[in-house]
């Protein structure tokens, strides 16, 4: 329905002649009429309205009521008007729809009149001429988005020696505790233990918390947390560029038009987990990964076989309407940041070859954190049977059995989707990284390259988040710290991620000049260093540095002013040792080699910082 709304000092009409065959019957009471200080609603009923006239009438009534409240009038004229659209609905639907609209407004306490449908009429109107006196509305049927229907799947276990087991018949080995936890949750549907992980407290330490002024599931980052976030994002780009193919970094929007067929088809797979936004009567979906933007961009590129394989990459802000009861800081959130890499390949064989490299890289990165994955391989039986050697190669990198989840053919755009999972401190599986081989979206979005023979081909596309989301990578790091603490050791971040890598604490003010000199020297070596120059006790300043998980703490006293060897508290070793600046620099450089660097995001002197956190 299209509506033109005019707030008028005066409106009057008079019926003249029939405009359609068998128009709405008229009475002497509505052959002509007049109203003052009236909101005139010129209404055009469209063909699409016939699908759900009750919904259209209700939504139109709400829209008209809203404007009537704005212009502060209780008088409304519902006036059929066929000139706002070329796609007109039939009188069989239009007349009862307009009747229902008028009745709904009357039920709300408005003085409502309605001119008859299907007649030529003369009318006179005197518009008030204020900013709200002329408005238009488009009323459309809102189809409720349904959760995707449950897909019947079948779980199996593939062992390292190539045997396939039923999940409840697999003989778990003593060293397969984590894999057993995965199987029990996913395949056997055994309930998990509750509890709150220690990382919640860790998050607060660095200024990672929920934003109370937003929707639930949205995080905010303090200065230290922002530095950690940016370092992880930088590293994800670095890792994405570690393959011997061109990777192009792109950036785009996070809203996509649901009326676009490709967008809608892709979005339907997510069902009720979508964030939707309405703008100017159009529906948009907030992106839940970088696929839409990258595909919408790449479809416009001119590609030949000489360009393939190549990748596109973006750290994409993405949105998923996760259940509020399942939200967890740094893990299950409603706004996430996905370092999405898409690799475009010539054919399936090349896609499998690249996938092996992706798979190896994913395991390489998790093992750098002294962690390991247990994995779910979502695939079809047909793809598994035709590509058994490919699965054998993948499992050799795993060095452990995998959980197979067979899905029906033709449901998903991918033929294999691997979910890489860590087992957290509460013995709960947490999916972190992923890769997929996508055989459908290139055609859906119109992405094609020209082969050697001049034929257009749709490339298979590998989707991967090599590190997981920025948030989930951080989750993995903090969960590792929790496991470290369980072992009776001091929890800590990797040195390259530590917001402050060295803290210098001068005992007295007379050591401050030396502290600043050492700070400058360490900064030249790309080390994040600060000086705690506060007028607090030495014990409190040392304790605060320990609470902040600072890897190296250097205390300067009278003796240190005369010596090149300085006492350094090394968190990793939980011990104090003597080190000169060169040795300290070398130790930190060794631990941060191969990782990105960013400068300190807060004042170098602790005394100059606002009290934005309690440590």
N, C-alpha and C positions, 0 to 999 in steps of 0.2 A: 504494500500500500504506500502511495505517495500522498503526503499531506502538505498543503500550504496553509500556514497559520497567520491570520491578520487580526490584530487588535484594533477594533474600530469604534469610533464614537457612535456611528449609526450604520445599520445594514438593513436593507429590505429587498425582497424579491417578489416576482409574480410569474406564475406558470403561463406559458404561451401555447406551445404545440408539442405533440409527441416527438421524441427523439429516437425511440426504439419501438419495435413492434411489441405491443402489449406491455406498456410501462406500468410502473407501480400505480395502483389506484389512488386517486386524490379525493380529499374531502374539501368542503368549502373552507374548513378551518385552516388547511395548509395550502390552499391554492395561492395565497399570498400571505406574507408575514413580515414582521419588522421587529428588530431588537436594538437596544442602545447599550453602550459600554459593553460590547460583546466580543468574544474571541470567535472568529469565523474560521472553521476548519474545512477547507476545500479538500475533499477526499477522492482519490482515484483508486479503485479496487483493481488489482492486477491479477493476471492468470495464476501466478505463483501462490497467491493468497488462498486459493481454493484447496491447497493441500492441508491447511490447518486454519480455517477461518476463526475458530474460537481463540487460538493463540494470537492471531493478528488483531482481533477486536480488543483483546485484553491489553496487548502491548500498545496499541494505538490510544486506548483510553488513558493509560498511564502517561504516555507522552503528551497528550493534550492537557491532562490534568496538571502536569509539571509546569507547562507554559502558562496555564491559567493562574497558577499560584504565583508565578513570577510577575505577571501583569496585574495581579490582584483583581480579578473579575470572577463572578459566579455565573455569568451568562455565556452559553456556548451555542453556536449554530453549526450543526453538522450538514454540510452542503455537498452533495455528490457532484463531482467535477471530472469530466473524462479527458481533460487536456494536459495532465501531468505525466502521462505515460502512453506509449503506443501498444503496450501489451495488456489490453484490458481484460478483466475477468467478466464472466457471464452474469446476467442479471439474477439468475437462479441462486448464485452465491453472494453477489454483491448486496442485494436488498436485505437478506437476513443478517449479513455481516454488519451493515450500517445500522440496522435496528439494534443489534446486540451492542454495538459501540455506544449508541445514544443511551440505551438502558443502563449500561455500566456507569456512564457519567452521571445519570440521574440518581443512581444508587449511592453515589458519592456526595450527593447533596447539591448538585449543580442544576440551574435552570436551563434545560436543554430543549432546543427545537431542532427539527430535522426537515429539510425540504425533500419532496418526493423524487425518487429515482426515475430516470428515463424520459425526462421532459426538457425541452428548451425553455429557459427562463430568462427574463430580464432581471438585472439586479443593480442596486446602487449601494456603494460602500464609501465611507469616509474614514480612511486610515488615520490613527492617532499620530503616527510619525515619530515615535520615540525609538530608541535602539532595539527594543525587543518586539516592536509592533509587526515585523515581517520576518517570519521564520519558516523553514522547511524541515520536514522529517521524512525519512524512508523507513518503513516498518517491514522487517523481513522475518521469516520463520527461523527460529533458532533450534537447530537439531541438537539434541543432547548427545554429547560424545560418550560413547560407551567404552568400557574397558574391553580390550581385545579378548575375544573368547579364549578360554583356556585351551592350550594345545596339548594333545596327548603325546607324551614322550616316553622313551624307554631307556633306562639306565643300565649300563654295563661297565665292567672294570676291565681295562686292558693292562696286563702285566708287562714287565720288562722283557720277559721271554716270549711275548707274543700271544699268550693265552687269554681267552675272554671268559670272565666270570660273572655270575649274578652277584649283585652287591651284597646280598645277605649270605653268600656262600664263599666269599673271598677270604683266604687265610692271611690275615694281617700279620706282618712281622713286627717285632718289638720296636724297630726304628721307624715305623710307619704311623706313629701316633697322630701326626698332623693330617696325613691323608685319611686316616680313619675318621677324624673329626669332620672332614669335608664330606665323606660318603654318608655319614650318619645324618648330617643336616640335609644334604641335597637329595640323596637317593632314598634313604630309609626314613626321612622325615621325623627324626628323633628330636624332641625339643631341646633347646639349648639352655645352659645356665644363664641366669640373670646377673646383675651387678653393674656397677659403674666403673669403667676403666680408669686407671691412674692418669691417663693422658689428659683428662679433663683439667686436673690441677696443673699439669705441665703447660697446657694451652694458656691458662691464666697468667702464668709466669712470664710469658712472652707477649701478652696483650692480644691473644686470640680468643674471641668470645662472640656470642650471638649479638646481633644488633636489635635492641628492644624496640626501636622505632620502625622496624620493617616487618614484613611477613615472617613467620617462623621459618627457621632453616636458612637464614641469611646471616653471614658472618661479617665481622669487622676486624681490622688488623691495626694494632698499634705500631709505633715506629720500628721496634725490633721485628715484629711479625711481618711488617711490610718488606723489610730487607730480606727476611727468609723467603717470603713469597716470590720476590723478584729474582732471587738467586735460583730458586727451583725452576721458574719460568725460563730464565736464561739457559739453565742446564738442559732443559727439555729441548730447546732449539739446537743446542750443541749436539745432543745425542741424535736428534733427527737428521743432522747433517753428517753423521758418521758413516753413512752408506755411500758407496761409490756411484751415486746418481745425483743429478741436479735436484735441489729442493728449493722451492720458491716460497718465501714467507708472504702471506697475504693478510688482509684485515677487512672485515666487513660488518654488516649490521647483525642484530640479534632478533629481528622481527621478520617473519615471512608470511606472505599472503596465502591463506588457506584456499582461496579460489583457484590457485595455480595447481593444476592436476598433479604434477610431480611432487609438490610440497604436501598436498593432501594425502596422496597415496603413502608417502614415507611416514607422515605424521600418524596415520591410522594405526600403525604398528605399535605406537606408544599409548594409545587409548586415553584413559583418564589421567595419565601422568603429565599431560601437557599443561603448560601455562598458556592461556589464550587472552588476547587483548582485543577490544573492539575500538576502532577508530573510524569515524565518519561512516558508521553502519557497515563497515567491513571487518571481517574476522582475521586476525593475525595470530600466528603461533610464535611464542618465544622459543628460540632454537634450543634444542636439548643436546646438540653436538655441533661441530663445525661443518657437517656434511652439506647442508643447504647452501651456505655461502660459498664454499669452495667449488661445489658442483655448478652453481649458478654462474660462477666466474669462468671456470674452465670450459664450459660449453661454448663460450664466445671466443675461445682461443683457436688458432689455426695450428693443427698438430699433424705431424707425419711420423712414420715409423722411426725416423732418425731422432725424434724427441723422446721416445718411449724406451725404457721407463723413466719417469720423473715423479717428483713429489710436490705436494702443496702442504703448507703448515700454518697453523694459527693457534695461539693460546686463546681459545674461544670462551667468553663468558656464556654459560649455558644454564638452562633452567629446567628443573624437573619437579613436578608436584608430588614429592615423596610424602608418604604418610607421616603425620606429625608425631605419632608415637614411636616411630623408628628413627627419628632424627638424632644424629650424633656429631658433635663438633669434629671437623676435619675428615669426616667419613661420609655420612649420609646427610646431605644438605640440599637445599632447594635452589641455591645459586652456586654453581661450581665453575671451575676454570679448567677446561679440557685442552691439553696440548695435543691437538689432533693432527696427525700426519696421514695423508692419503697418498698412496703410491699407485700410479697408473701404469699398467703392464700391457704388453702386446697380446698375450694369450694366457691361458690357464697354466701352461707349463712354466712360463716366466713368473707368473704370480706365485706359484708354489716355490720356485727357486728364491724369490725375494722374501717370501714368508719365512723360509728357513733362516735367512739372515736376521729378519725381524725377531723371530723366536729366540735365536741365540743372543741377540742384543738385550732382549727383555730379561733373560736369565742372567746375563753378565751384570746388568745394572742392579738387580735385586741382591746378587751375591756380593756386590761391593758393600752393601749394608749389613753383611753377615746375616742375611736372611735367605729363605728359599720359598719357592711357590709350590703349592699343590694345585692342580689344574682340572678344569672341566672343559671337555671338547664337545661343543654342540655341533652336530653335523647330521647329515642324512645317511641312512644305511647305504644308499646307492653310491654316494660320494666316497664313503669309507671303503666300501668293497672295491671300487674302481681305483682307489688311490692308497691302497694298503701300505705300499712302500714309503709313501710320503708320511704317513702316521708313524711308521717304524722309525724314520729319521727324526721326527719331532720328539718321540719318547726317549730317544738316546740322549738328547740334550737335557730332558727332564731328570734322567737318572732315577726314576721312580715310576710306579704305576700311575695311570691317569683314569679319570672318571669320564666315560663316554655318555653322552646324552643324545640319543637318536630322535630327531624330529621328522615330521612328515615332509616329503618333497613339495616344493612349490609354494611354501608358506612365507619364507623369509627371503630377503634379497641376497643373503650370504649362503655359501655352501659349507663353510666352516667358521665357527666363532669360538675362539679360545678365551676362557676367563681364568686369569691368573690370580690366585687367592693366597693370602697369608693367614695363618692362624694366630689370633691375637692373644693377649695375656689372659683373657677369660675363656680361652679355648674355643672361640667363635671364628668361623671362616669369614674373611673380609676380602671381597674382590678388589683388586688394585689395577693391574694392567690388562690389556686386551688386544687381540688382533682378529680381523675377519677378512675373508676373501669374498668380495661382493661381485656377483655376476649379473646384477639387475639394474643398478642405479645409473650406469653409464647410458644405457638405452633410455631409461625413464627421464633423465635430465637432458638428453641430447648431446652427450659427450662422445666425440668420435675422432679417430686419427685416420690418415690415409696410408695404406700399406704400400709395399713395393710395386704392386700392380695397379695402383690408383684406386683401390677399393676402400670404401669407408668401413671402418671396424670400430666396434664399441669395446673399449679396454676393460678387462677385469680390474677392480680397484681394491687395494688392500687398505683397510681402515685400521689404524693402530694408535693407542695411547701408550707409548713405550714405558713411561714411568707411572701411568695412571693419571688421574687429575692432579693438579698442584696440591689440592687438599689431601688427597689420599696418599700421595707420596710423603707428605708431612706426617700423616697418620702413621705410616709405616716406620718412619724415623722415630717418632715419639713412642710408638709401641715397642720398638727395639730398646729404647731407653728404659721403659718399664721392665722389660725382661732382664736388662742389665741390673737394675735395682733389686729385682727379685733374687739375683745371684749374690747379693751383698756388696755389689760394686757401686760406684758413683754413676748415676745416669748422666748422659751428656749428648749433645748434638755432635755430628761430624764437624770437624774444625772448620771446613769450608762454609758450613751453614751457620756457624756461631755468630750472632750479631756483633759481639765483642770477642776478639780472639786473645787479646792480651790486656790485662788491667794493671796499671802501674799505681801503687799506693805509696806516696811519700809519707813517712812517719811524722815529720815536722815540716813547717812551711819552708825552711831553708833547703829542703830537698826538692822543692817544687820545680826549680829551674832545671835541675838534672832530669827530673821526670819528663818535663816538656821536651828537652833535648832528645831523650831516648824515644819519646813518642814520635817525633819528627823522623828519626832514623828508621824506626820500624815501619812507619807509613810509606817511606820511599820503597820499601820492599813489598808493597801491597798487602800490608797486614792491618787489620782493623784493631786499633788500640785506643784506649782512653785513660784518663788520669782521674782517680778519685781524690779530689782536693777538698772534700767536705770537712768541716770542723766537727767530725765525729771521732769516737774512739777508734783506735787501730783494730781492735777485735771486731767492732761492728762493721767496719769497712771490709775486713777480710770475710766476715760472715756473709755480707751482702753479695760479694763477688762469688762466693761459693753457692749461694742460693740462686744466683743468676747463671750458673753452669759455665762460668768463664774458664776456658781450657788452661790458660796460663796466667798466674797471678805473681806479679813482681813487687816485692816490698823493698822500699828504699830507706835506709837509715844512714847513720854516720859512717859506718864501715863501708857501705856500698858506694859512698861518694868517693872513697879512696881506692876502690877495687874494680877491676874489669869483670871479675866473676861475681854474678849477682844471684841471690837466692830466689828461685822460681818454684812456685807450687804448681805441679803438673797434675791436672785433674785425672787424666787417663790412668796415671800410675798411682794416684792418691799418695803422692810423696813429694818432698821438697828436694831440689837438687841445685847445684851450682852451674850456672850457664852464663857465658858472655853473650853479647848481642848477636854476634855472628852465628853462634851455635843455636841460639833461640830462633833466629831467622831461618836457618837451614831446616830445623825441625818442623817449623810451621809450613815452609815451602814444600817439604816432602809430603806432608799430610794433605795439602791443598792442590797438589799438582794434578792437572787435567780437569779442574773444576773452575767455574767462572768466579770473578771477583767483582764486588761492589764496595764502594766506600761507606763509611759509617753514616748512618741516617740521623744521628742525634749529635748534640754538642760534644766535643772531645773531653771537656771538663765536666765531670758529673755534677758539680755544684751549679752549673748553668741549666740543668734540665728541670722542667716542671715535674711535679709529683703525679705523673700519670699512671703509676702502678705501684703496688705495695710489694716489696721484696724484702 
